[in-house]
């Protein structure tokens, strides 16, 4: 479970890895671009999770959301206007950004577990996002996940 304790500031090395993560790169892609070993990058990502008070099973979309929400990396800029999303899609978007466990996402998004995949696929198609991490990045660029948009950020990085 995330805590309300202050986050540990990221070292310059962790900051660089976090910025790559917040650009949507995987651990392997970060390793390739930086010349670091994949093992080292994975350790740095674990260190970033710990700094953000995220548990070990915290998925990349949640980590990226917390990095942006806690201003640990530069906010993305939108390269295109935000699509018109229905209220239930905005709820699903926030659930994906705040929760790692599918069950928690369905509860937060108020949808049936059997409907999660179809709803998520539709949201990805409507936003033209390749995956949920890039969806969160786009949403921050569109200012759809700011603290004023809904309830407090980071509430569900507990899974």
MIKOL-101114 format. One line per field, with one value per residue: residue in three letters; y negated, z negated, x of N, C-alpha, C in turn. Coordinates in nm, 3 decimals. Atoms other than C-alpha are relative to their C-alpha. Layout:
zami	ALA | ...
nyy	Y | ...
nzz	Z | ...
nxx	X | ...
cayy	Y | ...
cazz	Z | ...
caxx	X | ...
cyy	Y | ...
czz	Z | ...
cxx	X | ...
This chain:
zami	UNK | UNK | UNK | UNK | UNK | UNK | UNK | UNK | UNK | UNK | UNK | UNK | UNK | UNK | UNK | UNK | UNK | UNK | UNK | UNK | UNK | UNK | UNK | UNK | UNK | UNK | UNK | UNK | UNK | UNK | UNK | UNK | UNK | UNK | UNK | UNK | UNK | UNK | UNK | UNK | UNK | UNK | UNK | UNK | UNK | UNK | UNK | UNK | UNK | UNK | UNK | UNK | UNK | UNK | UNK | UNK | UNK | UNK | UNK | UNK | UNK | UNK | UNK | UNK | UNK | UNK | UNK | UNK | UNK | UNK | UNK | UNK | UNK | UNK | UNK | UNK | UNK | UNK | UNK | UNK | UNK | UNK | UNK | UNK | UNK | UNK | UNK | UNK | UNK | UNK | UNK | UNK | UNK | UNK | UNK | UNK | UNK | UNK | UNK | UNK | UNK | UNK | UNK | UNK | UNK | UNK | UNK | UNK | UNK | UNK | UNK | UNK | UNK | UNK | UNK | UNK | UNK | UNK | UNK | UNK | UNK | UNK | UNK | UNK | UNK | UNK | UNK | UNK | UNK | UNK | UNK | UNK | UNK | UNK | UNK | UNK | UNK | UNK | UNK | UNK | UNK | UNK | UNK | UNK | UNK | UNK | UNK | UNK | UNK | UNK | UNK | UNK | UNK | UNK | UNK | UNK | UNK | UNK | UNK
nyy	0.117 | 0.124 | 0.071 | 0.145 | 0.046 | 0.069 | -0.088 | 0.017 | 0.063 | -0.087 | 0.039 | 0.036 | -0.121 | -0.047 | 0.102 | -0.028 | -0.124 | 0.033 | 0.078 | -0.098 | -0.076 | 0.091 | 0.016 | -0.120 | -0.105 | -0.116 | -0.016 | -0.042 | 0.115 | 0.094 | -0.057 | 0.017 | 0.142 | 0.059 | -0.079 | -0.072 | -0.137 | -0.015 | -0.029 | 0.129 | 0.080 | -0.056 | 0.039 | 0.142 | 0.012 | -0.039 | 0.113 | 0.106 | -0.044 | 0.020 | 0.144 | 0.047 | -0.080 | -0.096 | -0.138 | -0.069 | -0.039 | 0.122 | -0.006 | 0.123 | 0.116 | 0.062 | 0.067 | 0.118 | 0.096 | 0.059 | 0.086 | 0.127 | 0.063 | 0.049 | 0.091 | -0.055 | 0.007 | 0.106 | -0.036 | -0.010 | 0.097 | -0.066 | 0.019 | 0.011 | 0.029 | -0.113 | -0.047 | 0.009 | -0.127 | -0.007 | -0.004 | -0.134 | -0.017 | 0.078 | -0.077 | -0.112 | 0.058 | 0.027 | -0.129 | -0.060 | 0.080 | -0.009 | -0.138 | -0.101 | -0.127 | 0.008 | 0.003 | 0.136 | 0.088 | -0.015 | 0.062 | 0.145 | 0.046 | -0.038 | -0.086 | -0.143 | -0.057 | -0.056 | 0.110 | 0.081 | -0.006 | 0.072 | 0.143 | 0.049 | 0.001 | 0.114 | 0.121 | 0.008 | 0.035 | 0.137 | 0.094 | -0.037 | -0.035 | -0.135 | -0.083 | 0.078 | 0.097 | 0.114 | 0.062 | 0.088 | 0.110 | 0.088 | 0.062 | 0.109 | 0.106 | 0.063 | 0.050 | -0.075 | -0.069 | 0.093 | -0.017 | 0.065 | -0.071 | -0.099 | -0.020 | 0.009 | -0.096 | -0.092 | -0.070 | -0.143 | -0.067 | -0.095 | -0.139
nzz	0.000 | 0.001 | 0.127 | -0.013 | 0.033 | -0.113 | -0.088 | 0.003 | -0.127 | -0.091 | -0.034 | -0.143 | -0.083 | 0.004 | -0.071 | -0.144 | -0.029 | 0.017 | -0.116 | -0.108 | 0.034 | -0.023 | -0.146 | -0.048 | -0.033 | 0.088 | 0.062 | -0.104 | -0.088 | 0.076 | 0.003 | -0.133 | -0.025 | 0.095 | 0.009 | 0.127 | -0.013 | 0.032 | 0.144 | 0.068 | -0.023 | 0.084 | 0.138 | 0.010 | 0.003 | 0.137 | 0.087 | -0.027 | 0.068 | 0.144 | 0.024 | -0.014 | 0.095 | -0.073 | 0.029 | -0.109 | -0.114 | -0.060 | -0.144 | -0.061 | -0.010 | 0.132 | 0.030 | -0.086 | 0.051 | 0.124 | -0.036 | -0.048 | 0.105 | 0.105 | -0.068 | 0.002 | -0.139 | -0.077 | -0.052 | -0.147 | -0.073 | -0.092 | -0.141 | -0.068 | 0.098 | 0.072 | -0.058 | 0.087 | 0.070 | 0.082 | 0.144 | 0.041 | -0.050 | 0.088 | 0.124 | -0.030 | -0.017 | 0.134 | 0.068 | -0.057 | 0.047 | 0.145 | 0.050 | -0.077 | 0.000 | -0.086 | 0.086 | 0.054 | -0.112 | -0.028 | 0.110 | -0.010 | -0.123 | 0.012 | -0.111 | 0.028 | -0.041 | -0.135 | -0.096 | 0.008 | -0.120 | -0.110 | 0.033 | -0.012 | -0.144 | -0.060 | 0.047 | -0.073 | -0.139 | -0.005 | 0.029 | -0.089 | 0.085 | -0.029 | 0.120 | 0.114 | 0.044 | -0.091 | 0.028 | 0.116 | -0.045 | -0.079 | 0.089 | 0.071 | -0.098 | -0.021 | 0.131 | 0.044 | 0.126 | 0.102 | 0.130 | -0.003 | -0.086 | 0.076 | 0.135 | 0.017 | -0.074 | 0.076 | 0.102 | -0.023 | -0.044 | 0.107 | -0.046
nxx	0.084 | -0.075 | 0.011 | 0.002 | -0.135 | -0.064 | -0.077 | -0.145 | -0.041 | -0.073 | -0.136 | -0.006 | 0.008 | 0.139 | 0.079 | -0.015 | 0.074 | 0.141 | 0.044 | 0.017 | 0.120 | 0.112 | 0.013 | 0.066 | -0.095 | -0.010 | -0.133 | -0.094 | -0.024 | -0.082 | -0.135 | -0.058 | -0.027 | -0.095 | -0.122 | 0.000 | 0.050 | 0.142 | 0.006 | -0.018 | 0.120 | 0.106 | -0.028 | 0.031 | 0.146 | 0.039 | -0.036 | 0.098 | 0.123 | -0.017 | -0.002 | 0.138 | 0.078 | 0.083 | -0.040 | -0.071 | 0.084 | 0.054 | -0.025 | -0.053 | 0.090 | 0.016 | -0.128 | -0.009 | 0.097 | -0.053 | -0.113 | 0.056 | 0.081 | -0.090 | -0.093 | -0.135 | -0.047 | 0.065 | 0.132 | 0.001 | 0.081 | 0.092 | -0.033 | 0.129 | 0.106 | 0.059 | 0.125 | 0.118 | 0.020 | 0.119 | -0.032 | -0.045 | -0.135 | -0.087 | -0.010 | -0.090 | -0.133 | -0.054 | -0.019 | -0.121 | -0.115 | -0.017 | 0.006 | -0.073 | 0.073 | 0.120 | 0.119 | 0.009 | 0.035 | 0.144 | 0.074 | -0.015 | 0.065 | 0.142 | 0.040 | -0.007 | -0.129 | 0.008 | 0.003 | -0.121 | -0.083 | 0.067 | 0.002 | -0.137 | -0.032 | 0.070 | -0.067 | -0.126 | 0.032 | 0.052 | -0.109 | -0.111 | -0.114 | -0.049 | 0.014 | 0.050 | -0.101 | 0.008 | 0.128 | -0.020 | -0.085 | 0.087 | 0.098 | -0.067 | -0.021 | 0.130 | 0.044 | 0.118 | -0.029 | -0.048 | 0.066 | 0.129 | 0.093 | 0.077 | -0.054 | -0.147 | -0.081 | -0.083 | 0.076 | 0.015 | -0.121 | -0.022 | 0.002
cayy	0.000 | -0.347 | -0.569 | -0.937 | -0.956 | -1.194 | -1.032 | -0.981 | -1.220 | -1.039 | -1.042 | -1.186 | -0.833 | -0.724 | -1.050 | -0.966 | -0.613 | -0.749 | -0.996 | -0.708 | -0.508 | -0.810 | -0.820 | -0.476 | -0.271 | 0.080 | 0.187 | 0.356 | 0.048 | -0.171 | 0.064 | 0.050 | -0.330 | -0.396 | -0.121 | 0.009 | 0.379 | 0.493 | 0.620 | 0.276 | 0.104 | 0.343 | 0.267 | -0.105 | -0.063 | 0.123 | -0.168 | -0.414 | -0.211 | -0.218 | -0.592 | -0.641 | -0.400 | -0.159 | 0.214 | 0.464 | 0.564 | 0.205 | 0.198 | -0.056 | -0.265 | -0.326 | -0.407 | -0.648 | -0.812 | -0.863 | -1.000 | -1.265 | -1.329 | -1.374 | -1.587 | -1.357 | -1.375 | -1.638 | -1.636 | -1.526 | -1.766 | -1.671 | -1.618 | -1.622 | -1.728 | -1.503 | -1.283 | -1.313 | -1.042 | -0.934 | -0.961 | -0.584 | -0.593 | -0.868 | -0.654 | -0.356 | -0.575 | -0.688 | -0.330 | -0.205 | -0.489 | -0.419 | -0.041 | 0.253 | 0.541 | 0.611 | 0.671 | 0.331 | 0.166 | 0.311 | 0.199 | -0.153 | -0.178 | -0.032 | 0.229 | 0.605 | 0.808 | 0.978 | 0.636 | 0.505 | 0.625 | 0.492 | 0.158 | 0.121 | 0.216 | -0.046 | -0.310 | -0.231 | -0.251 | -0.579 | -0.739 | -0.576 | -0.451 | -0.146 | -0.020 | -0.128 | -0.295 | -0.512 | -0.575 | -0.721 | -0.930 | -1.069 | -1.136 | -1.341 | -1.535 | -1.607 | -1.702 | -1.432 | -1.291 | -1.604 | -1.614 | -1.847 | -1.608 | -1.354 | -1.206 | -1.211 | -1.040 | -0.742 | -0.596 | -0.257 | -0.173 | 0.082 | 0.390
cazz	0.000 | 0.073 | -0.223 | -0.288 | -0.389 | -0.182 | 0.119 | 0.130 | 0.386 | 0.690 | 0.750 | 1.086 | 1.224 | 1.107 | 1.245 | 1.591 | 1.580 | 1.452 | 1.742 | 1.987 | 1.809 | 1.827 | 2.203 | 2.231 | 2.267 | 2.125 | 1.904 | 2.202 | 2.421 | 2.146 | 2.118 | 2.493 | 2.506 | 2.200 | 2.237 | 1.890 | 1.838 | 1.822 | 1.469 | 1.362 | 1.518 | 1.343 | 1.012 | 1.078 | 1.148 | 0.816 | 0.648 | 0.815 | 0.691 | 0.339 | 0.359 | 0.462 | 0.188 | 0.445 | 0.371 | 0.579 | 0.797 | 0.890 | 1.270 | 1.504 | 1.569 | 1.194 | 1.152 | 1.446 | 1.311 | 0.971 | 1.131 | 1.310 | 1.019 | 0.774 | 1.026 | 1.029 | 1.408 | 1.665 | 1.761 | 2.116 | 2.373 | 2.583 | 2.949 | 3.036 | 2.876 | 2.619 | 2.759 | 2.623 | 2.360 | 2.189 | 1.807 | 1.771 | 1.987 | 1.770 | 1.464 | 1.627 | 1.723 | 1.362 | 1.236 | 1.472 | 1.359 | 0.991 | 0.964 | 1.072 | 0.993 | 1.249 | 0.971 | 0.817 | 1.158 | 1.216 | 0.872 | 0.916 | 1.271 | 1.162 | 1.438 | 1.436 | 1.448 | 1.766 | 1.933 | 1.842 | 2.149 | 2.396 | 2.214 | 2.198 | 2.565 | 2.658 | 2.445 | 2.607 | 2.952 | 2.876 | 2.749 | 3.009 | 2.727 | 2.786 | 2.429 | 2.082 | 1.997 | 2.307 | 2.227 | 1.889 | 2.054 | 2.309 | 2.036 | 1.840 | 2.154 | 2.198 | 1.829 | 1.773 | 1.463 | 1.267 | 0.899 | 0.974 | 1.226 | 0.966 | 0.633 | 0.499 | 0.700 | 0.583 | 0.382 | 0.547 | 0.617 | 0.345 | 0.565
caxx	0.000 | 0.122 | 0.183 | 0.139 | 0.505 | 0.715 | 0.871 | 1.244 | 1.395 | 1.529 | 1.902 | 2.013 | 2.058 | 1.712 | 1.572 | 1.711 | 1.568 | 1.235 | 1.218 | 1.272 | 1.002 | 0.772 | 0.836 | 0.680 | 0.997 | 1.024 | 1.314 | 1.479 | 1.437 | 1.582 | 1.880 | 1.939 | 1.916 | 2.130 | 2.389 | 2.301 | 2.239 | 1.877 | 1.943 | 2.065 | 1.765 | 1.525 | 1.699 | 1.670 | 1.299 | 1.263 | 1.445 | 1.207 | 0.907 | 1.045 | 1.108 | 0.744 | 0.624 | 0.480 | 0.477 | 0.677 | 0.379 | 0.299 | 0.263 | 0.428 | 0.112 | 0.076 | 0.446 | 0.435 | 0.120 | 0.283 | 0.599 | 0.390 | 0.152 | 0.440 | 0.632 | 0.933 | 0.960 | 0.873 | 0.508 | 0.439 | 0.305 | 0.008 | 0.088 | -0.281 | -0.609 | -0.771 | -1.045 | -1.397 | -1.421 | -1.739 | -1.756 | -1.720 | -1.407 | -1.258 | -1.333 | -1.159 | -0.864 | -0.817 | -0.859 | -0.585 | -0.356 | -0.411 | -0.447 | -0.234 | -0.470 | -0.747 | -1.000 | -0.921 | -0.945 | -1.293 | -1.411 | -1.272 | -1.410 | -1.746 | -1.750 | -1.796 | -1.473 | -1.593 | -1.624 | -1.278 | -1.087 | -1.346 | -1.375 | -0.998 | -0.956 | -1.216 | -1.043 | -0.707 | -0.865 | -1.046 | -0.724 | -0.499 | -0.273 | -0.054 | -0.082 | -0.193 | 0.139 | 0.119 | -0.248 | -0.148 | 0.125 | -0.123 | -0.379 | -0.126 | -0.040 | -0.410 | -0.439 | -0.702 | -0.531 | -0.455 | -0.551 | -0.841 | -0.996 | -1.110 | -1.010 | -0.653 | -0.382 | -0.188 | -0.474 | -0.462 | -0.103 | -0.147 | -0.164
cyy	-0.123 | -0.069 | -0.149 | -0.059 | -0.071 | 0.099 | -0.030 | -0.064 | 0.098 | -0.054 | -0.039 | 0.122 | 0.054 | -0.097 | 0.025 | 0.125 | -0.027 | -0.078 | 0.092 | 0.082 | -0.083 | -0.035 | 0.123 | 0.113 | 0.114 | 0.005 | 0.037 | -0.115 | -0.106 | 0.048 | -0.022 | -0.145 | -0.057 | 0.074 | 0.071 | 0.144 | 0.003 | 0.026 | -0.130 | -0.087 | 0.051 | -0.036 | -0.148 | -0.022 | 0.043 | -0.114 | -0.116 | 0.034 | -0.025 | -0.148 | -0.058 | 0.070 | 0.089 | 0.140 | 0.067 | 0.034 | -0.119 | -0.002 | -0.135 | -0.116 | -0.074 | -0.075 | -0.129 | -0.108 | -0.069 | -0.090 | -0.137 | -0.073 | -0.061 | -0.089 | 0.045 | 0.005 | -0.113 | 0.050 | 0.007 | -0.114 | 0.076 | -0.031 | -0.009 | -0.028 | 0.128 | 0.043 | -0.021 | 0.137 | -0.009 | 0.006 | 0.137 | 0.031 | -0.078 | 0.072 | 0.119 | -0.050 | -0.023 | 0.132 | 0.069 | -0.073 | 0.022 | 0.141 | 0.096 | 0.130 | -0.016 | -0.009 | -0.142 | -0.100 | 0.008 | -0.064 | -0.152 | -0.056 | 0.033 | 0.077 | 0.146 | 0.053 | 0.054 | -0.108 | -0.081 | -0.001 | -0.080 | -0.150 | -0.061 | -0.005 | -0.119 | -0.131 | -0.020 | -0.041 | -0.146 | -0.104 | 0.021 | 0.026 | 0.144 | 0.096 | -0.089 | -0.100 | -0.123 | -0.073 | -0.099 | -0.121 | -0.101 | -0.076 | -0.113 | -0.116 | -0.078 | -0.058 | 0.068 | 0.068 | -0.094 | 0.017 | -0.060 | 0.074 | 0.099 | 0.013 | 0.003 | 0.109 | 0.092 | 0.083 | 0.150 | 0.069 | 0.112 | 0.144 | 0.024
czz	0.000 | -0.133 | 0.026 | -0.037 | 0.120 | 0.085 | -0.018 | 0.132 | 0.084 | 0.022 | 0.148 | 0.092 | 0.003 | 0.074 | 0.151 | 0.039 | -0.010 | 0.120 | 0.121 | -0.021 | 0.030 | 0.148 | 0.063 | 0.037 | -0.101 | -0.061 | 0.105 | 0.094 | -0.070 | -0.002 | 0.134 | 0.025 | -0.089 | -0.006 | -0.135 | 0.024 | -0.038 | -0.150 | -0.079 | 0.015 | -0.085 | -0.147 | -0.020 | -0.005 | -0.136 | -0.097 | 0.018 | -0.069 | -0.150 | -0.035 | 0.003 | -0.098 | 0.071 | -0.033 | 0.121 | 0.122 | 0.069 | 0.148 | 0.057 | 0.014 | -0.134 | -0.039 | 0.080 | -0.049 | -0.126 | 0.028 | 0.047 | -0.113 | -0.110 | 0.056 | -0.011 | 0.139 | 0.069 | 0.054 | 0.152 | 0.059 | 0.100 | 0.143 | 0.086 | -0.105 | -0.065 | 0.070 | -0.100 | -0.062 | -0.084 | -0.148 | -0.046 | 0.052 | -0.085 | -0.134 | 0.019 | 0.014 | -0.136 | -0.073 | 0.049 | -0.050 | -0.148 | -0.057 | 0.091 | 0.015 | 0.080 | -0.083 | -0.056 | 0.109 | 0.027 | -0.109 | 0.013 | 0.123 | 0.003 | 0.123 | -0.042 | 0.046 | 0.143 | 0.109 | 0.006 | 0.130 | 0.114 | -0.025 | 0.016 | 0.146 | 0.069 | -0.039 | 0.072 | 0.146 | 0.011 | -0.025 | 0.091 | -0.079 | 0.028 | -0.116 | -0.116 | -0.052 | 0.089 | -0.016 | -0.116 | 0.039 | 0.081 | -0.090 | -0.082 | 0.094 | 0.028 | -0.128 | -0.048 | -0.135 | -0.106 | -0.126 | 0.001 | 0.082 | -0.075 | -0.136 | 0.000 | 0.077 | -0.094 | -0.100 | 0.020 | 0.051 | -0.097 | 0.047 | 0.099
cxx	0.088 | -0.022 | -0.008 | 0.135 | 0.060 | 0.080 | 0.148 | 0.040 | 0.084 | 0.141 | 0.002 | -0.009 | -0.142 | -0.091 | 0.006 | -0.079 | -0.150 | -0.053 | -0.018 | -0.127 | -0.125 | -0.018 | -0.063 | 0.094 | -0.006 | 0.140 | 0.104 | 0.034 | 0.087 | 0.145 | 0.070 | 0.038 | 0.108 | 0.133 | 0.014 | -0.047 | -0.148 | -0.018 | 0.012 | -0.124 | -0.115 | 0.021 | -0.032 | -0.151 | -0.054 | 0.030 | -0.098 | -0.132 | 0.009 | -0.002 | -0.141 | -0.095 | -0.102 | 0.049 | 0.065 | -0.087 | -0.067 | 0.039 | 0.046 | -0.100 | -0.017 | 0.127 | 0.011 | -0.097 | 0.053 | 0.120 | -0.049 | -0.072 | 0.086 | 0.110 | 0.145 | 0.062 | -0.075 | -0.133 | 0.006 | -0.081 | -0.085 | 0.040 | -0.126 | -0.107 | -0.052 | -0.128 | -0.114 | -0.022 | -0.126 | 0.040 | 0.050 | 0.141 | 0.101 | 0.020 | 0.095 | 0.144 | 0.065 | 0.026 | 0.127 | 0.124 | 0.028 | 0.005 | 0.074 | -0.078 | -0.131 | -0.127 | -0.020 | -0.038 | -0.150 | -0.084 | 0.004 | -0.072 | -0.149 | -0.048 | 0.016 | 0.135 | -0.001 | 0.004 | 0.130 | 0.079 | -0.062 | 0.000 | 0.139 | 0.044 | -0.066 | 0.066 | 0.134 | -0.023 | -0.044 | 0.109 | 0.120 | 0.128 | 0.039 | -0.020 | -0.041 | 0.103 | -0.006 | -0.133 | 0.013 | 0.087 | -0.083 | -0.097 | 0.062 | 0.028 | -0.127 | -0.058 | -0.128 | 0.020 | 0.057 | -0.084 | -0.140 | -0.104 | -0.089 | 0.065 | 0.152 | 0.073 | 0.072 | -0.076 | -0.001 | 0.123 | 0.035 | 0.003 | 0.110
